[in-house]
């Protein structure tokens, strides 16, 4: 989609003072800090990387991650692990127990995570339920991140057709609040509120559905209940369960249908 020059967002000639982040591919990474935000990473067995950008205390609590000693790798202390046996199936069906309100996932108290594939996939599903994005690979995530920041070389790469512009799912701004702070997908486990908006990256696709001017208000929530109240006040929609949400312009239910990347293949990485 080529956007008329009159609708393109102007971009600065230079990037941020700290410069673009250097691409890394550490599939053990869990939490990453920058000078302005926190991101949480998941590494699905299908490939690619699932990233919840601009994560808050509410997200960490939902995922069972420590905020005072956040795990930098998924093998660190204070990460979440899934119970063995039937918990993975329960998570998928929405009948998991509400231990720690994370759909049956338990914090690993003083235990080193073994990198079990099923456990990581379960964690990835929880990330998606918070509005995380599923990137083809980390290089693609870094590129879109720099493009969104308006760094000129990355903007020019897209405008001149050298790199694919962000897809609809890649460009969305999404915030999700779960009632009763539960990750259960069944109607009986509590529904969720979702605010799903378009951004102004390289033109506007949905003029009547742009990111609210007061979007940062969501960060004020101290609990998931407060997040739901804030989202309701911002026009979010309510769904009784994941099965009622049929919008594939987000990754919320991507675990059910995603086997290919957005612009290529889902790159599989090897633990380092």
C-alpha positions as CSV (number, residue, x, y, z in Angstrom):
1,X,0.0,0.0,0.0
2,X,1.6,3.3,-1.1
3,X,0.5,6.3,0.9
4,X,0.1,9.7,-0.8
5,X,2.8,12.1,0.3
6,X,0.2,14.4,1.9
7,X,-0.8,11.6,4.3
8,X,2.7,10.4,5.2
9,X,4.1,11.2,8.6
10,X,7.2,13.2,8.5
11,X,10.2,11.6,10.0
12,X,13.2,13.1,11.7
13,X,16.5,13.0,9.9
14,X,18.3,11.3,12.8
15,X,17.4,8.5,15.2
16,X,17.3,8.7,19.0
17,X,20.5,9.9,20.7
18,X,21.3,6.4,21.9
19,X,21.1,5.1,18.4
20,X,19.1,2.0,17.2
21,X,19.3,-1.1,19.3
22,X,21.6,-3.7,18.1
23,X,19.8,-6.9,16.9
24,X,20.2,-9.8,19.2
25,X,18.9,-13.4,19.0
26,X,19.0,-14.8,22.5
27,X,16.2,-17.2,22.8
28,X,16.6,-17.4,26.6
29,X,15.8,-13.8,27.1
30,X,12.6,-13.0,29.1
31,X,12.7,-9.3,30.1
32,X,14.4,-6.5,28.3
33,X,14.8,-2.9,29.6
34,X,15.4,0.3,27.6
35,X,15.6,3.8,28.9
36,X,11.8,4.3,28.3
37,X,10.1,0.9,28.4
38,X,10.1,-2.8,29.4
39,X,9.4,-5.7,27.0
40,X,8.7,-9.3,27.8
41,X,9.7,-12.1,25.3
42,X,8.4,-15.5,24.6
43,X,9.9,-18.1,22.2
44,X,7.3,-20.3,20.7
45,X,8.3,-23.7,19.4
46,X,6.7,-22.9,16.0
47,X,9.3,-20.2,15.5
48,X,9.4,-16.4,15.6
49,X,9.3,-14.4,18.8
50,X,6.3,-13.1,20.8
51,X,6.9,-9.7,22.4
52,X,4.8,-7.7,24.8
53,X,6.2,-4.2,24.4
54,X,5.7,-1.4,27.0
55,X,4.8,-3.9,29.7
56,X,3.6,-2.7,33.1
57,X,3.3,-4.0,36.6
58,X,-0.2,-5.3,35.8
59,X,1.3,-7.5,33.0
60,X,4.0,-8.8,35.2
61,X,1.5,-9.7,37.9
62,X,-0.8,-11.5,35.4
63,X,2.2,-13.5,34.1
64,X,3.5,-14.3,37.6
65,X,6.8,-12.5,37.0
66,X,8.6,-10.7,39.8
67,X,8.7,-6.9,39.5
68,X,11.3,-6.4,42.1
69,X,13.6,-9.0,40.7
70,X,12.4,-9.5,37.0
71,X,13.9,-12.5,35.2
72,X,16.2,-11.4,32.4
73,X,16.2,-14.9,31.0
74,X,13.5,-17.6,31.0
75,X,15.8,-19.8,33.0
76,X,16.1,-17.2,35.8
77,X,14.4,-17.4,39.2
78,X,10.9,-15.8,39.5
79,X,9.8,-16.9,36.0
80,X,6.6,-18.9,35.4
81,X,6.4,-22.6,34.6
82,X,3.5,-24.7,33.7
83,X,2.5,-27.8,35.7
84,X,3.1,-31.1,34.1
85,X,0.3,-33.4,32.9
86,X,-2.9,-32.0,31.8
87,X,-2.3,-28.3,32.5
88,X,-1.4,-27.4,29.0
89,X,-4.6,-28.9,27.6
90,X,-6.6,-27.1,30.3
91,X,-4.9,-23.8,29.4
92,X,-5.9,-24.3,25.7
93,X,-9.5,-25.2,26.6
94,X,-9.9,-22.4,29.1
95,X,-10.5,-24.7,32.1
96,X,-7.2,-24.3,33.9
97,X,-7.2,-23.6,37.6
98,X,-6.9,-20.0,38.7
99,X,-3.6,-20.4,40.7
100,X,-2.1,-17.0,40.9
101,X,-4.7,-15.9,38.4
102,X,-2.6,-17.0,35.5
103,X,-4.6,-19.9,34.0
104,X,-2.8,-22.7,36.0
105,X,0.7,-21.4,35.6
106,X,2.8,-21.4,38.7
107,X,5.7,-19.2,39.7
108,X,9.0,-21.1,39.9
109,X,10.0,-20.4,43.4
110,X,13.8,-20.6,43.5
111,X,13.8,-23.1,40.6
112,X,15.8,-22.8,37.4
113,X,13.6,-23.2,34.4
114,X,14.7,-26.1,32.2
115,X,13.5,-24.5,29.0
116,X,10.8,-27.1,28.5
117,X,9.1,-26.5,25.1
118,X,5.6,-27.0,26.4
119,X,6.1,-24.6,29.3
120,X,7.5,-21.9,27.0
121,X,4.5,-22.4,24.6
122,X,2.1,-22.0,27.5
123,X,3.8,-18.8,28.5
124,X,3.6,-17.6,24.9
125,X,-0.1,-18.1,24.9
126,X,-0.5,-15.9,28.0
127,X,1.6,-13.2,26.3
128,X,-0.8,-13.2,23.3
129,X,-3.7,-12.8,25.7
130,X,-2.2,-9.5,26.8
131,X,-2.0,-8.2,23.3
132,X,1.6,-9.2,22.5
133,X,2.7,-9.4,18.9
134,X,4.1,-12.5,17.1
135,X,7.0,-11.4,15.0
136,X,8.6,-13.5,12.2
137,X,12.0,-13.0,13.8
138,X,13.7,-10.5,16.0
139,X,15.3,-8.7,13.0
140,X,11.8,-7.8,11.7
141,X,10.7,-6.6,15.2
142,X,13.8,-4.3,15.4
143,X,13.1,-2.9,11.9
144,X,9.5,-2.1,12.6
145,X,10.4,-0.6,15.9
146,X,12.9,1.7,14.3
147,X,10.4,2.5,11.5
148,X,7.7,3.4,14.0
149,X,10.2,5.7,15.7
150,X,10.6,7.6,12.5
151,X,14.3,6.9,12.0
152,X,14.9,8.1,8.5
153,X,16.9,5.1,6.9
154,X,14.2,2.7,8.0
155,X,11.4,4.9,6.8
156,X,13.1,5.3,3.4
157,X,13.6,1.5,3.1
158,X,9.8,1.1,3.3
159,X,8.9,4.1,1.1
160,X,11.3,3.0,-1.6
161,X,10.1,-0.6,-1.5
162,X,13.2,-2.3,-0.2
163,X,11.5,-3.7,2.9
164,X,7.8,-4.6,3.4
165,X,5.8,-2.1,5.2
166,X,4.3,-3.1,8.6
167,X,1.3,-5.4,8.2
168,X,-2.1,-4.6,9.7
169,X,-1.3,-6.9,12.7
170,X,2.2,-5.5,13.1
171,X,1.0,-1.9,13.2
172,X,-1.9,-2.2,15.7
173,X,-2.0,-0.7,19.2
174,X,-3.7,-3.1,21.5
175,X,-4.4,-3.2,25.2
176,X,-6.3,-6.0,27.0
177,X,-7.8,-6.2,30.4
178,X,-9.1,-9.5,31.9
179,X,-11.9,-9.5,34.4
180,X,-11.1,-11.1,37.7
181,X,-7.5,-11.1,36.5
182,X,-7.9,-14.5,35.1
183,X,-6.4,-16.0,31.9
184,X,-9.1,-18.5,31.5
185,X,-10.8,-18.4,28.1
186,X,-14.1,-20.0,29.0
187,X,-17.1,-17.8,29.6
188,X,-17.2,-19.0,33.2
189,X,-13.7,-17.9,33.8
190,X,-14.4,-14.2,33.1
191,X,-14.3,-12.1,30.0
192,X,-12.0,-9.4,28.8
193,X,-11.9,-5.9,27.5
194,X,-9.9,-5.0,24.4
195,X,-9.0,-1.7,22.8
196,X,-7.7,-2.4,19.3
197,X,-6.6,0.7,17.4
198,X,-4.9,1.8,14.2
199,X,-1.7,3.8,14.3
200,X,-0.5,6.6,12.0
201,X,2.5,4.7,10.7
202,X,2.9,5.6,7.0
203,X,-0.7,6.8,6.7
204,X,-3.9,6.1,8.5
205,X,-5.9,3.0,7.6
206,X,-8.9,3.5,10.0
207,X,-9.5,7.2,10.6
208,X,-12.3,6.5,13.1
209,X,-10.3,4.1,15.1
210,X,-7.0,5.8,16.0
211,X,-5.0,5.4,19.2
212,X,-6.6,7.6,21.9
213,X,-4.9,10.8,22.7
214,X,-4.9,9.7,26.4
215,X,-3.6,6.2,25.7
216,X,-1.0,6.5,28.4
217,X,-3.8,6.5,31.0
218,X,-3.7,2.7,30.8
219,X,-0.3,2.7,32.6
220,X,-1.9,4.2,35.7
221,X,-3.7,1.0,36.5
222,X,-2.3,-0.8,39.6
223,X,-4.4,-3.9,39.1
224,X,-6.1,-5.8,36.2
225,X,-9.4,-4.6,37.6
226,X,-8.4,-1.0,37.3
227,X,-7.1,-1.6,33.8
228,X,-10.5,-2.9,32.8
229,X,-12.2,0.2,34.2
230,X,-9.8,2.5,32.4
231,X,-10.2,0.6,29.1
232,X,-14.0,0.7,29.5
233,X,-13.8,4.4,29.8
234,X,-11.7,4.6,26.6
235,X,-14.3,2.7,24.6
236,X,-12.9,-0.8,24.8
237,X,-15.2,-3.8,23.7
238,X,-16.1,-6.6,26.0
239,X,-16.0,-10.3,25.1
240,X,-17.2,-13.1,27.4
241,X,-14.3,-15.4,26.2
242,X,-11.7,-15.9,23.6
243,X,-14.1,-18.0,21.5
244,X,-16.2,-14.9,21.0
245,X,-13.4,-12.8,19.6
246,X,-13.1,-13.4,15.9
247,X,-11.0,-10.4,14.8
248,X,-7.8,-11.7,13.1
249,X,-6.3,-8.2,12.7
250,X,-4.7,-8.9,16.1
251,X,-2.6,-11.8,17.5
252,X,-4.9,-12.5,20.4
253,X,-6.0,-15.9,19.1
254,X,-3.1,-16.5,16.9
255,X,-2.1,-19.7,18.6
256,X,-5.1,-21.3,17.0
257,X,-4.2,-20.4,13.4
258,X,-0.7,-19.0,13.0
259,X,1.8,-21.3,11.4
260,X,3.4,-18.8,8.9
261,X,5.0,-15.4,9.4
262,X,3.6,-12.1,8.5
263,X,5.9,-11.5,5.5
264,X,7.9,-14.7,5.5
265,X,8.6,-17.8,7.5
266,X,8.6,-18.0,11.3
267,X,12.3,-18.2,12.1
268,X,13.1,-20.9,14.6
269,X,16.0,-20.2,17.0
270,X,18.2,-22.5,19.1
271,X,18.7,-21.8,22.7
272,X,22.0,-20.1,23.3
